Amino acid sequence: MVGTGHRLIASRIIEEYRRTLAFGGANGGQMVRRRELRGVADALAAMFCSRNSDYQGAWLPGVLCHRMLTAGRRSITIDLLDASSDEIESVVGVRARDHIARHCERIGLAPATVRSAVIRVNLEEREPSRSRSDGPVAVTPLDRATWWFTATVTIVDDSNRPHTSAHRGWCWPDSRKLPIDGRSIWGPLGEIVRV
């Protein structure tokens, strides 16, 4: 028969073992927090692809798509931690740095934990070009070419571990000169609403 003292010791050993596993060993929880960087990468990729991701009133992926196609490129890599002289890359970087800093502060991770962070955007032709649905039936054919884009964010921590996430969406090249009083000239089906 096991006495009360033995049960108490066993429960303390089990509790200490669970605590050690939960916090990744004796590193004060840094391992668990570093794993959250995968969530930060996912949030950054989703934020880039979001319909709320704009550049001076136009949808950022569409503006970047136009720039890439004009330059004859199908992919671009933007350093999210380094201030860029390119205006669009700078906007992407500032938003990403702010998001990373807020998240690291929230989980108690030192900013130096993030060694590098990049977003790679790849374009692929989207055929047939139609609005809304990519199912078997075209909802509305569009009068211009549209492109698939994949935004892949990779964050490398101070242990050289990469934390990667990718999101995919579609856009058309947007060459408008903005701002246009804050409202879009395009309707939800891709038609021009006003000039």
N, C-alpha and C positions, 0 to 999 in steps of 0.2 A: 504494500500500500504506500502510495506517494503522499508525503506530508504537504501541508500548506506552504511551507518554506520552499520546497522543491518546485511546486506549481508556480510560485511567484518568480523564482529564478528562471524557470523555463519560459514563462510568459514574457519576462524582460528580454531574454535572449532572442525569442521570436520577434518581438517588437523592434529590437535593435537591428535584426537581420532585414526585416521589412523596410525599415527606414533607410538602411544602407542601399538596398536594391532600388528604392524609389528615388533616391538622390544620386544614383550613379557612383556610389562608393564614397570615399572620404573627400571628395572635391567640393563639398558645400552646395551641391545641387546644380553646379555649372553644366554637367552633362545633360540633365533634363532640360535646362533652359536653352542650351545650344540646339537641342532637337526642335525647339519651337521656331528656330530660324527657317525650317521647312514651311511652317505656317506663314511666316513673313514673306517668303518667296512666293507662295501661293497667292497671298493677298496682293502683292505687287503685280503679278501677272494678271490677276483678275481686275485690278484697278486700271491697268493699261487698256484692257479689252472692254472695259465698262462703257456703256453709252454715255456716261457722265464724264468721261475722260476727254476734255476739250482743250483746244489750243486757240486762244483768242476767239472763241465762239464756234469754231469748227471742230469736228470730231478728230482727235489726235491721230488715231490709226489711219484715217483717210488722208490727212495732211502728210504724214510720214510716208504713206504708200505713194503719193504723188511725187514727193521728193526722191524716193528710191527709184521709181520707174524713170523719172526724168534723167537721173544719173546713170541709168542702165544697170541698176543693182537689184538683186532679188533678196538680199539679206543685209542686215546691219547689226552691229553690236555696239551698245551704248554703255559706257562705264558709269554706273550709278553713283559712285562715291567721288568721282573726279569732276570738278567744275569744267564744263565744256564751253568753248567759244561759240559753238553752233546753238542758235536760239532754241530750236525744238528739242535738241538733246539736253540742253540746259534745263528746260521746263520739266522733262522726264526725270532728270537727275535730282532736281530740287525737291520734287514731290516724293521721290523714293528715299532720299536722305532724311527728309522729315518723318516719313513713315517708319523707317528703320530706327531712328533715334527715339521716337515715341514708344515703339514696341520694346526696345531694349530697356528703356527707363521703366516701363510698366512691369517687366518681369525681373528687373534687378540685374540685368546683364550689362557689363561694362561696354561702352561703345567700341573699344579696341578689340572686342571679341570678333567683330566683323572685319575680316581682312580684305575681302573684295566682294563686289556685287556688280553683276552685269545683266543686261537684258538683251537677248538676241531676237530680232524680229525677222521672220522668213515669209516671203510671199510666194503663193502658187496661184496659177490661173484657176478661176472658178467657172466651170461650164456645166450646164447652161447658166446664163446670168439672169437671175430672177429675184424677186423680193421675198422677204419673210421666210418661207419654208424651203427646205432643201429635201423635201420628201419626193415621192415619185410623181406628184402632180405639181406643175409650176403654178404658183399663185398668180403672179403678174410678171411677165417678161420685162426686163429693163432695157432701155435703149443705150446702155453703156456697159463696158466691161467691168466686172467685179472681181475681186481677188480674195482668196483665203489668206489670212495671216496667222502665224503662230508666234506668240510671245513667250519666250522661255527665260525665266529669271533664275540665275544661279548665284547663291550667296555662299562664300567660303569663310568658315570661321577660323579662329586662331589655331586650331588643331589641324588645319588643312582639310577639313571635311566639307564636301560640297552639299548644299541643300538646294534642290532644284524643283521647280514646278513650271508647267506650261499650260497655257490657255489658248484656245483657237476661236477665231471669229472671221467675219468677212466684211469687206468694205469696198468702196470705189475710190479712185484717186480724187482727192479734193484739192482743187487749185484756187479756191476763192481767196480774194484779198480781204482780210478781216481787220478790225471788227465791222460787222454789219448790224448795227444797233442791237446786238445781243440775240437776234432771232435768226433761225435758219431759213434759207430760201428753198430748202428741199422738204417735200412732204414725206410721210412715212412709207410711201410706195416708190420713192425715188424720183417723183415728178417735181419739176420746178414750180414752186408756189408763187414766188414773186421774184422780180429782178432788182 
